[in-house]
Amino acid sequence: MDRIIITDFRARCIIGINEDERREKQDVVVNLSLYTDLKTPGQTDLIEDAVDYRTIKKQLLGLIENSRYFLVEALAAAIANLCLETPGVMKVLVRADKPSALRFATSVGVEILREKEVPS
């Protein structure tokens, strides 16, 4: 399956379990692989045939900036759900990192892979 890749998307939100993390917004970094079929837009060159990743970016920013999750895992799951609601996206790989999570580490993150549920 083809992929649209969004790399190092940065936003700020309330995230964490400690008292100070619940007061001040912190940086998060998100990387996405959106699995889709790029054959038609590759042939037609029409935005109407493509996954509109500009819209995904706007929705992603709104979701992250207004979130108040305790766990990076919950944030990643919410991001995956948002992406799977987008027409044409069949599967998504989400990596969400919290750069300030651990002293002596550049970042702590999670990576999840989710697929659109097919009705039975």
C-alpha positions as a Python dict, from the first residue, in 0.01 Angstrom:
ca = {
    (1, 'M'): (0, 0, 0),
    (2, 'D'): (118, 353, -74),
    (3, 'R'): (194, 601, 203),
    (4, 'I'): (178, 972, 273),
    (5, 'I'): (440, 1061, 531),
    (6, 'I'): (425, 1357, 770),
    (7, 'T'): (752, 1403, 956),
    (8, 'D'): (836, 1583, 1282),
    (9, 'F'): (503, 1763, 1329),
    (10, 'R'): (546, 1973, 1644),
    (11, 'A'): (275, 2103, 1874),
    (12, 'R'): (225, 2183, 2242),
    (13, 'C'): (-25, 2037, 2486),
    (14, 'I'): (-92, 1940, 2843),
    (15, 'I'): (35, 1583, 2876),
    (16, 'G'): (169, 1384, 3167),
    (17, 'I'): (82, 1253, 3510),
    (18, 'N'): (285, 1488, 3729),
    (19, 'E'): (141, 1805, 3878),
    (20, 'D'): (376, 2037, 3688),
    (21, 'E'): (293, 1858, 3360),
    (22, 'R'): (-75, 1938, 3417),
    (23, 'R'): (-6, 2315, 3439),
    (24, 'E'): (231, 2392, 3151),
    (25, 'K'): (201, 2289, 2789),
    (26, 'Q'): (484, 2069, 2663),
    (27, 'D'): (620, 1991, 2320),
    (28, 'V'): (517, 1674, 2143),
    (29, 'V'): (650, 1552, 1811),
    (30, 'V'): (435, 1339, 1582),
    (31, 'N'): (533, 1135, 1278),
    (32, 'L'): (266, 977, 1059),
    (33, 'S'): (251, 725, 778),
    (34, 'L'): (-93, 737, 618),
    (35, 'Y'): (-156, 423, 415),
    (36, 'T'): (-370, 489, 109),
    (37, 'D'): (-395, 425, -263),
    (38, 'L'): (-208, 695, -455),
    (39, 'K'): (-264, 547, -801),
    (40, 'T'): (-560, 765, -900),
    (41, 'P'): (-426, 1100, -776),
    (42, 'G'): (-90, 1009, -928),
    (43, 'Q'): (-261, 973, -1267),
    (44, 'T'): (-518, 1255, -1249),
    (45, 'D'): (-314, 1516, -1057),
    (46, 'L'): (-640, 1629, -891),
    (47, 'I'): (-669, 1716, -520),
    (48, 'E'): (-1022, 1575, -526),
    (49, 'D'): (-872, 1229, -584),
    (50, 'A'): (-609, 1260, -310),
    (51, 'V'): (-597, 1246, 70),
    (52, 'D'): (-599, 1610, 180),
    (53, 'Y'): (-308, 1615, 423),
    (54, 'R'): (-341, 1992, 476),
    (55, 'T'): (-681, 1924, 635),
    (56, 'I'): (-528, 1644, 843),
    (57, 'K'): (-257, 1888, 961),
    (58, 'K'): (-519, 2142, 1076),
    (59, 'Q'): (-723, 1874, 1256),
    (60, 'L'): (-408, 1728, 1412),
    (61, 'L'): (-301, 2067, 1544),
    (62, 'G'): (-646, 2128, 1694),
    (63, 'L'): (-657, 1784, 1855),
    (64, 'I'): (-310, 1810, 2009),
    (65, 'E'): (-331, 2171, 2129),
    (66, 'N'): (-666, 2110, 2300),
    (67, 'S'): (-582, 1770, 2448),
    (68, 'R'): (-514, 1699, 2814),
    (69, 'Y'): (-408, 1334, 2810),
    (70, 'F'): (-211, 1176, 3089),
    (71, 'L'): (-37, 923, 2862),
    (72, 'V'): (142, 955, 2528),
    (73, 'E'): (-29, 626, 2442),
    (74, 'A'): (-372, 791, 2467),
    (75, 'L'): (-261, 1086, 2254),
    (76, 'A'): (-127, 849, 1986),
    (77, 'A'): (-454, 652, 1984),
    (78, 'A'): (-656, 972, 1943),
    (79, 'I'): (-432, 1080, 1654),
    (80, 'A'): (-474, 740, 1488),
    (81, 'N'): (-852, 762, 1520),
    (82, 'L'): (-852, 1112, 1368),
    (83, 'C'): (-645, 994, 1071),
    (84, 'L'): (-864, 689, 1011),
    (85, 'E'): (-1171, 915, 988),
    (86, 'T'): (-1015, 1075, 680),
    (87, 'P'): (-1154, 941, 351),
    (88, 'G'): (-897, 727, 170),
    (89, 'V'): (-681, 651, 475),
    (90, 'M'): (-697, 276, 535),
    (91, 'K'): (-419, 236, 790),
    (92, 'V'): (-197, 469, 992),
    (93, 'L'): (134, 437, 1172),
    (94, 'V'): (162, 700, 1446),
    (95, 'R'): (475, 782, 1640),
    (96, 'A'): (422, 1032, 1921),
    (97, 'D'): (723, 1157, 2115),
    (98, 'K'): (749, 1367, 2429),
    (99, 'P'): (1097, 1525, 2424),
    (100, 'S'): (1093, 1635, 2788),
    (101, 'A'): (971, 1308, 2938),
    (102, 'L'): (1296, 1168, 3079),
    (103, 'R'): (1610, 1332, 3198),
    (104, 'F'): (1916, 1201, 3010),
    (105, 'A'): (1702, 1093, 2712),
    (106, 'T'): (1632, 1289, 2398),
    (107, 'S'): (1273, 1171, 2391),
    (108, 'V'): (1026, 906, 2497),
    (109, 'G'): (765, 794, 2249),
    (110, 'V'): (521, 532, 2139),
    (111, 'E'): (446, 391, 1799),
    (112, 'I'): (110, 239, 1711),
    (113, 'L'): (-33, 90, 1394),
    (114, 'R'): (-409, 103, 1343),
    (115, 'E'): (-631, -3, 1054),
    (116, 'K'): (-975, 112, 953),
    (117, 'E'): (-1226, -143, 1075),
    (118, 'V'): (-1407, -321, 797),
    (119, 'P'): (-1779, -373, 871),
    (120, 'S'): (-1867, -740, 902),
}
